[in-house]
Amino acid sequence: MHTIVTGFKQIATVLLFPSQRIIQAMDRSNPRELWEYTLTQVELSISPANFNTWFRNSFIHKIGEDGVIYIGIPSQFFKDWYLKKFHTLLLKIFRDISFEFRNIEYVIVKDERRKAAPRETKSVPGAMELPLNEFYINKSDNLNPRYTFDTFVIGSFNSLAYAAAQAALEHPGIIYNPLFVYGDTGRGKTHLIQAIGNHFKKQYPGRKVYYLTSEKFTVDYTDSVQAGTANRFKDKYRQYDLLIMDDVQFLSKKEKTEEELFHLFNALHDANKQIIFSSDRSPAAIPDIAERLKGRLASGMTVDIGEPDPESRMAIIRKKSASHGILLSEEVVEYVATSVSGSIRELEGMVNSIICHAQARGSTPNISEVRQSIRSFMRPQKNISVKNVVDRVASFYGIDEESIYEKTRRREVVRPRQVIMYLLREDFSISYPTIGTKIGGRDHTTVIHSCEKIKKEIVVDNELAKEIQNIRTLLV
Amino acid sequence: MNISINKKIFSEAVHKASRFSERKTGTLPILSSILILSSDEGIKMRATNLEIGIDLKVEGESKSHGVAAVPATVLGQIAGSLSGDGNVTLEHTGELVSFNSGTGKSLIKTIPYEDFPSIPFPENPKNRIVLPGVLLQSLLSSIVSCASASTVRPELASVYLSVEGGVLTAVATDSFRLAEKKVPLSQKGTQGKFLIPAKNAADIAQTLPDEDVIVSFDEHQVAFVSTKGMIVSRLTNATYPDYRQIIPKESIVEASVLRKDFELALKRSSIFSDSFQKVKLTFDPKKNALSLYSRNADIGESTETLPAKVEGNALEISFNHHYLSAALGLTQAESLSFCAAGPGRPLIIKGLGDTSLLYLVSPMNQ
């Protein structure tokens, strides 16, 4: 150790002039530049083998505001050795650069962060991977890496929200602060705001992002109050450069939590830290929420995500199926996009079910197969005639259609008749009296009784449930 | 330093310690050496490559104390060529160690030992469990082959160990298959989880003694301590995926077959497998049979039909045969159970009567 330090001194005096110039040209707050300069100095003082072994995998993790430099190292082996052998040397180099640097701490960092450019994975031909990738959630920022802008479909319904997100990413904390995104369930709010978080992380590696739901915030707050660590709670949330809070409408009526959010908002907003909220309704329409918080929620940019238009829905279906490696024909995409008018989440559910069927069969599905596989997502068409239903059910049970209308109480007729009434009521919402008159002029109480009977039996009788399921597919 | 050690004990100790020395060139020479110490605590051998380190106690007689660092490859080659009974003596004078095996005498150049790194110990050894080394050996050595060989995803190139509710669970996956093994612990209390790099886990499994081992861990490292010495490994500092999510909860068909039937049938089928190593499994509940089919355009094709107890729906599903045969090494059970959740979904393999193992293998694209 002793020899290392003296050796360094000699070299340092010789190099004083050029190194002074480098020091002046260097950006001291940039960890990478600082580390590169430090390495050039260290390299002069120790043997190449020593240098390769101990310094190749290290870097400056961050520079603390109190003048402490955090050096990231791979393992405990390194920590002990740095403390023992290199601490004085490094401290001297840092002090020569600036007296602001007071101390050095060594932290053992995550393996992912030390990785250089990723190499190609060895792929096993033919074998499918277990879907492990979808189950990583980054613990430090809570973001789900699956949500990115690459998988985000932009259409006329969300282009404004997307543009606002991009602007907020470009000048975080300045232009649209807070950014408030609202829209009905399943429109892609969470996807958008998480994508902002993931992109922010990539764009500004040193800064901190945190994603949470308002429910988590509430729980966290009440926990901290109970544990008497409210101050730590405050500090925890104030350190983030980007805070994303999902579903703020759930804060309504939680006065203390609202107050806490109010203070947190002020603290972050004053420090020009970006805040993003999402909700299922506009700030003004959230009931039972303090006026002053309402005003603040709306004070930045408020954008809504409307209902996706058919073109966007088609784009979403294509993107979703492509991500699973299946190409759907135009016909199929159009059919799926138009047949269900639900949220994007339902749309994705449908695509998933089509993909699942396709994988089971091992071929790209055609239109009739798709019709088959998404039947469960659709309510039967309502404009079907009673006669048609009677017809199908009678033929399903193999009995004469006429006997349904007759006043007979033969067992083989009674059951189908009840099933017909049940279906007409449940699936086609026809009134009890109408059903009664159409099925051979029966009293509406008879109809009610039949419907209730089937409803009860369906729960215990699997056979019956299966029969009705089969009949339903016949009716579509 | 002047020490005398039984030949057999010496060979074994060198063999164990040299696993932990650095094999790559271009690093610090001291890392590719074994440090031999003789002090009041007895004779010890140390080696480390900064990922993992060992501090091994060696039985022997010490005439005078001292320290010397000797290149691991040289010691390893000498240890490999020793024969017969008797002792070897090592005497350290100046820059040389004179090695006397009774019949021959060699002078080995040493490396300055001052640069030998210290081997760290977990800061908070409160997290600790005790279990027999034999158990840990078989647990690690059987499961480690299922971990990923590529280091692109460091968490998958690791063995995941979790201690919870008095059970030690070890998991390894390379994202094509996954093995989970459980071992009950004698004491409850301790909780925690950590990731050991698979490469280190394999070395640990080879080196652990059979007797009780204390495993203690903190955020960054794990130590295995026994009366024979100590092994310390760094931990993979990454998050393990929530693997339980991918284990299918329901199944459409379940088959049980005799292990030896399956083993031989799989061996024969793999001869005929194609370049994708594909073997097709067919579950036939009507005939109560499980059959294996493979076909190679150049060699031919083969069908093996095994008597089995099959319950559920008929199913055809294909796998890489290497991944199927890997399950055999994980359990000693005489019968195996195969649980399929449907086409395109992972298959669960268990040993009948062996609740410790769960093996999950992903099928091939149809």
Interface residues (C-beta under 8 A of the other chain):
Chain A: A49 N50 N52 T53 W54 P74 S75 Q76 F77 F78 K79 D80 W81 K84 I108 V109 K110 D111 E112 K115 P118 R119 T121 K122 V124 P125 G126 A127 M128 E129 L130 P131 L132 N133 F135 Y136 I137 N138 K139 C356 Q359 A360 G362
Chain B: G26 T27 L28 P29 L31 T48 L50 E51 G53 D115 P117 S118 I119 P120 A149 S150 V152 R153 P154 E155 L156 T173 S175 F176 R177 L178 E219 H220 Q221 V232 R234 T236 N237 A238 T239 P241 D242 Y243 Q245 I246 S275 F276 Q277 K278 F319 N320 Y323 G342 P343 G344 P346 L360 S362 P363 M364 N365 Q366
